[in-house]
Amino acid sequence: MISSIFGKTKPVNFVILFSFIFLLYPITLFFILNRDLTTLQPIKELIVLAVLIFSVFIIDFIVKRNKLTKNNSYAILFFTLLLMLFPNTLGDSNAIFCNFFLLLAMRRILSIKSLKNIKLKIFDASLWILIGSLFYEWAIVYLALVLSAIFIYEPKNLRNWLVILSSVVCFVLILGGFLSVFERLDWLQEHYRFHIDFKNMFAFDLGSSVKIGLYILTNLVLIIWAFLKLGKAGVGRIIMIRLVVQSFVLGLLVNLLVLSKDNYALLITFFPSVILITNYVQSIKREKFREIFLIASFLIPISFFLGRLLIS
């Protein structure tokens, strides 16, 4: 049943998932994260929700444009299910905005494979990452993904490497000019401290840590499977998978570096994760087993989410 709906790309799939996210977001804020209605800013929350929903569009576009999966809606389905499995991500607006700009950067990075307008794509990707760093300063480490793409596709052209520097200069000049208007140049020093909260980094919460640990372990298994099985799909395909995997690793690194009681950056790892999960689902030959896997993928997040609702 699930495969018959999301196994194809249909407009109704977006309607279903958008409606689901539209309900999931306020339920999470009020009943799981216990946000006070009087302290919420309706306009801000609507913008955050709009960015979250638009992120689903971007994921679907990246997947289809770069043929990271077959012609189905499993990627956006699993993204929505991961939001349910880790509802704390919905309470961190910085994670939602940062993820949005990193997706825009990923779109440009993966498109470098066409070898057309490479410098423009490098500039755009670097700039989107730098904008994402306005929400998490450590997101700047994603520039390593741009460097990796240059090394893979056109490393001998020195100007490609210098484009990243020009993007940084452009970003600093624009941001500096904007902040100087409001006499807030000190914000740069305050924000880009690259502070590591070791106290929270090594704090251990049994329920959350076990769930995140299983999530990471599952993705590590899928990464090994992807390199073993998808390597036969061609050099171009496996290169893109490598970039996706690097994105996941960098996401884990950022999540560790910004970890605190107010930050929950696991959201930025969801995109590479859903690519790996979707490719695995597609590899299941027997429809019966695929349906069982999809049903389990539904029941597990729903069970965790309902459990959080009951104990909140």
BELTAHU-V304754 format. One record per residue. N is the residue number from 1. RES is the residue in one small letter. SS is DSSP state (H for helix, E for strand, C for the rest). NEAR is the number of other ideal C-beta (glycine too) atoms within 10 Angstrom. Layout:
# BELTAHU-V304754
n-><N:N>
res-><RES:RES>
ss-><SS:SS>
near-><NEAR:NEAR>
This chain:
# BELTAHU-V304754
n-><1:2:3:4:5:6:7:8:9:10:11:12:13:14:15:16:17:18:19:20:21:22:23:24:25:26:27:28:29:30:31:32:33:34:35:36:37:38:39:40:41:42:43:44:45:46:47:48:49:50:51:52:53:54:55:56:57:58:59:60:61:62:63:64:65:66:67:68:69:70:71:72:73:74:75:76:77:78:79:80:81:82:83:84:85:86:87:88:89:90:91:92:93:94:95:96:97:98:99:100:101:102:103:104:105:106:107:108:109:110:111:112:113:114:115:116:117:118:119:120:121:122:123:124:125:126:127:128:129:130:131:132:133:134:135:136:137:138:139:140:141:142:143:144:145:146:147:148:149:150:151:152:153:154:155:156:157:158:159:160:161:162:163:164:165:166:167:168:169:170:171:172:173:174:175:176:177:178:179:180:181:182:183:184:185:186:187:188:189:190:191:192:193:194:195:196:197:198:199:200:201:202:203:204:205:206:207:208:209:210:211:212:213:214:215:216:217:218:219:220:221:222:223:224:225:226:227:228:229:230:231:232:233:234:235:236:237:238:239:240:241:242:243:244:245:246:247:248:249:250:251:252:253:254:255:256:257:258:259:260:261:262:263:264:265:266:267:268:269:270:271:272:273:274:275:276:277:278:279:280:281:282:283:284:285:286:287:288:289:290:291:292:293:294:295:296:297:298:299:300:301:302:303:304:305:306:307:308:309:310:311:312>
res-><m:i:s:s:i:f:g:k:t:k:p:v:n:f:v:i:l:f:s:f:i:f:l:l:y:p:i:t:l:f:f:i:l:n:r:d:l:t:t:l:q:p:i:k:e:l:i:v:l:a:v:l:i:f:s:v:f:i:i:d:f:i:v:k:r:n:k:l:t:k:n:n:s:y:a:i:l:f:f:t:l:l:l:m:l:f:p:n:t:l:g:d:s:n:a:i:f:c:n:f:f:l:l:l:a:m:r:r:i:l:s:i:k:s:l:k:n:i:k:l:k:i:f:d:a:s:l:w:i:l:i:g:s:l:f:y:e:w:a:i:v:y:l:a:l:v:l:s:a:i:f:i:y:e:p:k:n:l:r:n:w:l:v:i:l:s:s:v:v:c:f:v:l:i:l:g:g:f:l:s:v:f:e:r:l:d:w:l:q:e:h:y:r:f:h:i:d:f:k:n:m:f:a:f:d:l:g:s:s:v:k:i:g:l:y:i:l:t:n:l:v:l:i:i:w:a:f:l:k:l:g:k:a:g:v:g:r:i:i:m:i:r:l:v:v:q:s:f:v:l:g:l:l:v:n:l:l:v:l:s:k:d:n:y:a:l:l:i:t:f:f:p:s:v:i:l:i:t:n:y:v:q:s:i:k:r:e:k:f:r:e:i:f:l:i:a:s:f:l:i:p:i:s:f:f:l:g:r:l:l:i:s>
ss-><C:H:H:H:H:H:C:C:C:C:H:H:H:H:H:H:H:H:H:H:H:H:H:H:H:H:H:H:H:H:H:H:C:C:C:C:C:C:C:C:C:H:H:H:H:H:H:H:H:H:H:H:H:H:H:H:H:H:H:H:H:H:H:H:H:H:C:C:C:C:C:C:C:H:H:H:H:H:H:H:H:H:H:H:H:C:H:H:H:H:H:C:H:H:H:H:H:H:H:H:H:H:H:H:H:H:H:H:H:H:H:H:H:H:C:C:C:H:H:H:H:H:H:H:H:H:H:H:H:H:H:H:C:C:C:C:H:H:H:H:H:H:H:H:H:H:H:H:H:H:H:H:H:C:C:C:C:H:H:H:H:H:H:H:H:H:H:H:H:H:H:H:H:H:H:H:H:H:H:H:H:C:C:C:C:H:H:H:H:H:H:C:C:C:C:C:C:H:H:H:H:C:C:C:C:H:H:H:H:H:H:H:H:H:H:H:H:H:H:H:H:H:H:H:H:H:H:H:H:H:H:H:H:C:H:H:H:H:H:H:H:H:H:H:H:H:H:H:H:H:H:H:H:H:H:H:H:C:C:C:C:C:C:C:H:H:H:H:H:H:H:H:H:H:H:H:H:H:H:H:H:H:H:C:C:C:H:H:H:H:H:H:H:H:H:H:H:H:H:H:H:H:H:H:H:H:H:H:H:H:H:C>
near-><8:15:17:9:14:22:21:13:15:13:7:10:19:16:10:17:22:17:10:15:19:12:10:20:21:14:14:22:20:14:14:18:15:9:15:8:8:5:6:13:9:8:8:10:15:11:14:21:19:10:16:25:15:13:24:21:13:18:23:18:12:22:24:16:11:21:11:22:19:15:10:20:24:25:26:25:26:24:24:20:22:21:24:21:20:21:23:16:21:25:18:22:16:19:25:22:20:26:29:22:23:30:23:20:26:24:19:22:31:22:18:21:18:11:9:9:13:20:14:11:25:27:18:20:28:27:21:23:29:23:20:25:22:17:22:25:17:20:27:17:17:29:19:14:22:26:15:17:27:20:11:14:18:16:12:6:13:7:11:21:15:12:21:20:10:15:21:16:10:14:17:12:10:13:17:12:10:12:14:10:8:8:8:11:13:9:14:12:8:8:14:13:8:10:11:13:14:9:10:13:12:8:13:7:9:7:11:14:11:11:15:16:10:11:18:16:10:14:20:14:12:19:19:10:14:22:13:9:12:17:12:8:13:10:8:11:17:15:16:22:21:16:20:25:19:17:25:22:16:22:24:19:15:27:21:12:19:26:20:13:9:10:19:20:25:26:26:28:26:27:25:25:24:24:28:25:23:23:23:19:22:14:12:15:7:8:11:8:10:18:16:12:15:22:13:9:19:13:10:14:18:13:12:16:20:11:11:17:13:8:8:12>
